[in-house]
Amino acid sequence: MSQMQTSVQTYIRNGGVQERLNSLLGERAGQFTASLMSVVNANPLLQECQPESVVKAAITAAAMNLPINQNLGFAYIIPYNNSKKTVEKYLDTKGVERTRNVFTKVYEAQFQMGYKGFIQLAQRSGHYRTINSTDVREGELVKEDRLSGELEFAWIDDDKEREKLPIIGYVAYFKLSTGFEKSLYMSVEKLKKHAKKYSKSYAKGFGLWAEDDGFEFMSKKTVLKLLISRFGPMTTEMEKAILADQSTVDDDFKYIDNDHDDKTTPPQSTDNGADVDDSTADGVVEGEVVDESVDQSPAEDSADEKPAPKTLQEKIADQKAKRGIK
């Protein structure tokens, strides 16, 4: 058992943490703890993550009543390589004391929705009669009306013959209980551009987006997430899921693998998976001095001086304000 794994277990069993879990989850707290430790034990990289980030990512899934068992495909806790800034004092060549920023790599846990998780939340809302996402094979897309957005497909019924054809894109579809229906299609080329734009690891040629099975998983999720966020009725739970997806959960949702801030929709799919980004958030190597000029910004507050954490509603409101969502 690694030292970090022990610290995760110790952190979870801390009286204050257990009190919070009991308050949030009630009778589910015991099952939650057992499930979380099972996930941590199965992933050595999670054992290297900061314990608090692991618990917060898991609580995000538990708050939406989504299991974190990876085999189920509803929600995931993913280890991610992030960088933390520290302020270091030093003497320059003239003997004058100055400060500089030093970035050090640390592992943090990232909450990630599975596409099945989005389907589950949509079904719970009671608004959706049907919802799904699937691949589209060569010859199946017949027509796309740019004005109405309506799509026409000629699906191949024979699965054996269909699997012989190349995948040209992915489509998501829903039909509401009111009768309103909408679909969203993205070609493989558009999805690759999307992944390159929003995932630093994919742009460097690795990560789940860059793998065959991972690309299918992330593509189905991306079209479904975009369709729901643009055209679907949104419950508070679904808003939270879209904002929390692919983030570390602190006083705010932080998107580690995402350099872009889309003002019209929340940041979309980034890197999932077991592969960990070897880059830091600011493109520097571990321990590299970034700025040798005087740093006017204060060092981070100590744990005793940190302000009280924001409520979930405040976090969602802050993120919606940042993205121009009313």
ABEGO torsion letter per residue (X at the ends): XBAAAAAAAAAAABAAAAAAAAAAAEAAAAAAAAAAAAAAAABAAAAABBAAAAAAAAAAAAAAGBBABAAAGABBBBBBBBBBBBBBBBBBAAGBBBBBBBBBBBBBBBBBBBAAAAAAAAAAAGABABBBBBBBBBGABABBBAAAGBBBBBBBABAAAAAABBBAEBBBBBBBAAGBBBBBBBBAAAAAAAAAAABAAAAAGBEAAABAAAAAAAAAAAAAAAAAAAABBBBAAAAAAAAABGBBBBABBBBAABABBBAABBBBBBBBEABBBABBAAGBBBGBBABABBBABBBBBBAAABBBBBBAAAAAAAAAAAAGBX
